[in-house]
Amino acid sequence: MRSEKEKKSVVKSIKLSSNQEKFIKEQAEIKNMNFSEYMVDCAVHGSQGITPQIAVKIQEIVNIVTDIADSLDGNDYIRKQVLRQKADELNGLFNTSPQEKLKTLENNVNKVISGGQQVWEYLK
């Protein structure tokens, strides 16, 4: 059961254009929310998104981690690979759309197929 502080008893009205209302309803539907739930969610949590300034700082961190990984000697191969992988994963969160990820995957699959064909030709 919700505490008194959590009970939603305040009602506010807002003015919107029909286009704004339609857009908000569509966005709410995507998140499986009703109109008011979505509006409250955006108002309460909307400022917690990634801003361009935060993205730049994260990119700087990725670059530093990559430099550190590059500076490790060959004996630390596993740590080097783990650092590079984590940096790439973090970087991928901000710089890669799903379409780009699919294209990269398709390119990698094509490389594997091409490499496999070359090996097959060599083995014949």
WOBELBEL-V838855 format. One record per residue. RES is the residue in three letters. NEAR is the number of other C-alpha atoms within 10 Angstrom. Layout:
res=RES near=NEAR
res=RES near=NEAR
//
This chain:
res=MET near=5
res=ARG near=7
res=SER near=6
res=GLU near=8
res=LYS near=7
res=GLU near=8
res=LYS near=9
res=LYS near=8
res=SER near=8
res=VAL near=5
res=VAL near=5
res=LYS near=6
res=SER near=5
res=ILE near=4
res=LYS near=7
res=LEU near=10
res=SER near=8
res=SER near=9
res=ASN near=9
res=GLN near=11
res=GLU near=13
res=LYS near=12
res=PHE near=12
res=ILE near=18
res=LYS near=18
res=GLU near=15
res=GLN near=16
res=ALA near=19
res=GLU near=13
res=ILE near=10
res=LYS near=11
res=ASN near=11
res=MET near=15
res=ASN near=15
res=PHE near=16
res=SER near=13
res=GLU near=13
res=TYR near=18
res=MET near=17
res=VAL near=11
res=ASP near=13
res=CYS near=13
res=ALA near=10
res=VAL near=10
res=HIS near=10
res=GLY near=11
res=SER near=9
res=GLN near=8
res=GLY near=8
res=ILE near=12
res=THR near=9
res=PRO near=9
res=GLN near=9
res=ILE near=11
res=ALA near=15
res=VAL near=13
res=LYS near=11
res=ILE near=17
res=GLN near=17
res=GLU near=13
res=ILE near=15
res=VAL near=20
res=ASN near=16
res=ILE near=13
res=VAL near=18
res=THR near=19
res=ASP near=13
res=ILE near=13
res=ALA near=20
res=ASP near=14
res=SER near=11
res=LEU near=12
res=ASP near=10
res=GLY near=10
res=ASN near=8
res=ASP near=11
res=TYR near=12
res=ILE near=10
res=ARG near=14
res=LYS near=19
res=GLN near=14
res=VAL near=12
res=LEU near=19
res=ARG near=20
res=GLN near=14
res=LYS near=14
res=ALA near=20
res=ASP near=15
res=GLU near=12
res=LEU near=15
res=ASN near=18
res=GLY near=12
res=LEU near=10
res=PHE near=13
res=ASN near=11
res=THR near=12
res=SER near=11
res=PRO near=8
res=GLN near=9
res=GLU near=11
res=LYS near=13
res=LEU near=12
res=LYS near=12
res=THR near=13
res=LEU near=12
res=GLU near=12
res=ASN near=12
res=ASN near=12
res=VAL near=12
res=ASN near=12
res=LYS near=12
res=VAL near=12
res=ILE near=12
res=SER near=12
res=GLY near=12
res=GLY near=12
res=GLN near=12
res=GLN near=11
res=VAL near=11
res=TRP near=10
res=GLU near=9
res=TYR near=8
res=LEU near=7
res=LYS near=5
//
